[in-house]
């Protein structure tokens, strides 16, 4: 479950970055008065401001929800451990590996 939510979170982060970079700044509207003409845009004469604002808001809300979900799932996975050092080791050593002497350099 954690992996699925993490993958969705990363996709949402990428989409959110792209949406923010595609939006026009507040000063960009002044150029349209001098012949920039937003009536030629894909989103019509109203421009893409409303669409981009709504899309960014929805993606940001979903990003926030996945952030909270990841925090909750991470807390549930580490329940019972007081610190990182008490968590079980990821790599288990075999008996042969444990008995190999360490050679000092």
Phi and psi restraints in degrees (value plus and minus 20) as a CYANA .aco file:
   2 UNK   PHI     -80.3   -40.3
   2 UNK   PSI     -61.3   -21.3
   3 UNK   PHI     -85.1   -45.1
   3 UNK   PSI     -59.3   -19.3
   4 UNK   PHI     -86.1   -46.1
   4 UNK   PSI     -66.5   -26.5
   5 UNK   PHI     -85.3   -45.3
   5 UNK   PSI     -57.8   -17.8
   6 UNK   PHI     -84.1   -44.1
   6 UNK   PSI     -61.0   -21.0
   7 UNK   PHI     -84.0   -44.0
   7 UNK   PSI     -63.1   -23.1
   8 UNK   PHI     -83.1   -43.1
   8 UNK   PSI     -60.5   -20.5
   9 UNK   PHI     -81.4   -41.4
   9 UNK   PSI     -62.9   -22.9
  10 UNK   PHI     -86.9   -46.9
  10 UNK   PSI     -59.2   -19.2
  11 UNK   PHI     -84.7   -44.7
  11 UNK   PSI     -63.4   -23.4
  12 UNK   PHI     -82.9   -42.9
  12 UNK   PSI     -58.0   -18.0
  13 UNK   PHI     -82.8   -42.8
  13 UNK   PSI     -63.4   -23.4
  14 UNK   PHI     -84.1   -44.1
  14 UNK   PSI     -64.5   -24.5
  15 UNK   PHI     -83.5   -43.5
  15 UNK   PSI     -60.2   -20.2
  16 UNK   PHI     -84.2   -44.2
  16 UNK   PSI     -61.0   -21.0
  17 UNK   PHI     -81.9   -41.9
  17 UNK   PSI     -65.4   -25.4
  18 UNK   PHI     -84.0   -44.0
  18 UNK   PSI     -63.3   -23.3
  19 UNK   PHI     -83.6   -43.6
  19 UNK   PSI     -60.1   -20.1
  20 UNK   PHI     -87.1   -47.1
  20 UNK   PSI     -60.2   -20.2
  21 UNK   PHI     -90.0   -50.0
  21 UNK   PSI     -46.6    -6.6
  22 UNK   PHI     -99.7   -59.7
  22 UNK   PSI     -37.9     2.1
  23 UNK   PHI     -94.9   -54.9
  23 UNK   PSI     128.2   168.2
  24 UNK   PHI    -103.1   -63.1
  24 UNK   PSI     127.7   167.7
  25 UNK   PHI     -96.9   -56.9
  25 UNK   PSI     151.0   191.0
  26 UNK   PHI     -87.2   -47.2
  26 UNK   PSI     -48.3    -8.3
  27 UNK   PHI     -99.6   -59.6
  27 UNK   PSI     -31.0     9.0
  28 UNK   PHI     -92.7   -52.7
  28 UNK   PSI     -40.4    -0.4
  29 UNK   PHI     -90.9   -50.9
  29 UNK   PSI     -43.2    -3.2
  30 UNK   PHI     -86.6   -46.6
  30 UNK   PSI     -50.8   -10.8
  31 UNK   PHI     -88.5   -48.5
  31 UNK   PSI     -45.7    -5.7
  32 UNK   PHI     -90.3   -50.3
  32 UNK   PSI     -44.8    -4.8
  33 UNK   PHI     -90.3   -50.3
  33 UNK   PSI     -42.3    -2.3
  34 UNK   PHI    -127.0   -87.0
  34 UNK   PSI      11.5    51.5
  35 UNK   PHI      86.7   126.7
  35 UNK   PSI     -15.6    24.4
  36 UNK   PHI     -86.1   -46.1
  36 UNK   PSI     -60.6   -20.6
  37 UNK   PHI      40.7    80.7
  37 UNK   PSI      74.0   114.0
  38 UNK   PHI    -104.2   -64.2
  38 UNK   PSI     -18.7    21.3
  39 UNK   PHI     -90.6   -50.6
  39 UNK   PSI     -34.2     5.8
  40 UNK   PHI    -110.1   -70.1
  40 UNK   PSI     -17.7    22.3
  41 UNK   PHI     -94.3   -54.3
  41 UNK   PSI     145.9   185.9
  42 UNK   PHI     -88.0   -48.0
  42 UNK   PSI     -51.9   -11.9
  43 UNK   PHI    -110.4   -70.4
  43 UNK   PSI     -12.1    27.9
  44 UNK   PHI      73.8   113.8
  44 UNK   PSI    -195.7  -155.7
  45 UNK   PHI     -91.0   -51.0
  45 UNK   PSI     -40.4    -0.4
  46 UNK   PHI     -90.6   -50.6
  46 UNK   PSI     -36.1     3.9
  47 UNK   PHI      64.2   104.2
  47 UNK   PSI     159.6   199.6
  48 UNK   PHI    -117.8   -77.8
  48 UNK   PSI     -14.2    25.8
  49 UNK   PHI     -80.0   -40.0
  49 UNK   PSI     -67.9   -27.9
  50 UNK   PHI     -85.8   -45.8
  50 UNK   PSI     -63.7   -23.7
  51 UNK   PHI     -83.6   -43.6
  51 UNK   PSI     -66.6   -26.6
  52 UNK   PHI     -86.5   -46.5
  52 UNK   PSI     -58.2   -18.2
  53 UNK   PHI     -84.9   -44.9
  53 UNK   PSI     -63.8   -23.8
  54 UNK   PHI     -87.6   -47.6
  54 UNK   PSI     -63.2   -23.2
  55 UNK   PHI     -83.5   -43.5
  55 UNK   PSI     -62.4   -22.4
  56 UNK   PHI     -84.9   -44.9
  56 UNK   PSI     -59.5   -19.5
  57 UNK   PHI     -84.1   -44.1
  57 UNK   PSI     -63.3   -23.3
  58 UNK   PHI     -86.5   -46.5
  58 UNK   PSI     -65.8   -25.8
  59 UNK   PHI     -84.3   -44.3
  59 UNK   PSI     -59.9   -19.9
  60 UNK   PHI     -84.6   -44.6
  60 UNK   PSI     -59.4   -19.4
  61 UNK   PHI     -85.0   -45.0
  61 UNK   PSI     -63.1   -23.1
  62 UNK   PHI     -84.5   -44.5
  62 UNK   PSI     -58.2   -18.2
  63 UNK   PHI     -82.7   -42.7
  63 UNK   PSI     -61.2   -21.2
  64 UNK   PHI     -84.0   -44.0
  64 UNK   PSI     -62.5   -22.5
  65 UNK   PHI     -84.8   -44.8
  65 UNK   PSI     -63.4   -23.4
  66 UNK   PHI     -87.7   -47.7
  66 UNK   PSI     -51.5   -11.5
  67 UNK   PHI     -83.1   -43.1
  67 UNK   PSI     -66.3   -26.3
  68 UNK   PHI     -84.8   -44.8
  68 UNK   PSI     -58.4   -18.4
  69 UNK   PHI     -84.3   -44.3
  69 UNK   PSI     -62.8   -22.8
  70 UNK   PHI     -84.1   -44.1
  70 UNK   PSI     -59.2   -19.2
  71 UNK   PHI     -83.9   -43.9
  71 UNK   PSI     -62.1   -22.1
  72 UNK   PHI     -85.6   -45.6
  72 UNK   PSI     -66.8   -26.8
  73 UNK   PHI     -84.8   -44.8
  73 UNK   PSI     -57.7   -17.7
  74 UNK   PHI     -85.1   -45.1
  74 UNK   PSI     -58.2   -18.2
  75 UNK   PHI     -87.9   -47.9
  75 UNK   PSI     -56.9   -16.9
  76 UNK   PHI     -88.5   -48.5
  76 UNK   PSI     -55.3   -15.3
  77 UNK   PHI     -89.5   -49.5
  77 UNK   PSI     -53.7   -13.7
  78 UNK   PHI    -116.7   -76.7
  78 UNK   PSI      -6.3    33.7
  79 UNK   PHI     -84.2   -44.2
  79 UNK   PSI     113.9   153.9
  80 UNK   PHI      77.5   117.5
  80 UNK   PSI     -34.8     5.2
  81 UNK   PHI    -120.0   -80.0
  81 UNK   PSI     113.1   153.1
  82 UNK   PHI    -104.9   -64.9
  82 UNK   PSI     -44.3    -4.3
  83 UNK   PHI    -172.2  -132.2
  83 UNK   PSI     154.1   194.1
  84 UNK   PHI     -86.5   -46.5
  84 UNK   PSI     -52.6   -12.6
  85 UNK   PHI     -91.1   -51.1
  85 UNK   PSI     -37.1     2.9
  86 UNK   PHI    -111.5   -71.5
  86 UNK   PSI     -26.4    13.6
  87 UNK   PHI     -88.6   -48.6
  87 UNK   PSI     130.4   170.4
  88 UNK   PHI     -85.7   -45.7
  88 UNK   PSI     127.1   167.1
  89 UNK   PHI     -88.2   -48.2
  89 UNK   PSI     123.7   163.7
  90 UNK   PHI     -95.7   -55.7
  90 UNK   PSI     -60.5   -20.5
  91 UNK   PHI    -123.3   -83.3
  91 UNK   PSI     102.6   142.6
  92 UNK   PHI    -114.7   -74.7
  92 UNK   PSI     112.0   152.0
  93 UNK   PHI    -109.8   -69.8
  93 UNK   PSI     123.7   163.7
  94 UNK   PHI    -101.2   -61.2
  94 UNK   PSI     148.9   188.9
  95 UNK   PHI     -83.0   -43.0
  95 UNK   PSI     -56.1   -16.1
  96 UNK   PHI     -84.7   -44.7
  96 UNK   PSI     -60.3   -20.3
  97 UNK   PHI     -88.5   -48.5
  97 UNK   PSI     -52.9   -12.9
  98 UNK   PHI     -90.1   -50.1
  98 UNK   PSI     -49.6    -9.6
  99 UNK   PHI    -108.8   -68.8
  99 UNK   PSI     -20.6    19.4
 100 UNK   PHI     -96.5   -56.5
 100 UNK   PSI     105.0   145.0
 101 UNK   PHI     -90.9   -50.9
 101 UNK   PSI     127.0   167.0
 102 UNK   PHI    -109.0   -69.0
 102 UNK   PSI     104.9   144.9
 103 UNK   PHI    -114.1   -74.1
 103 UNK   PSI      99.1   139.1
 104 UNK   PHI     -91.9   -51.9
 104 UNK   PSI     129.1   169.1
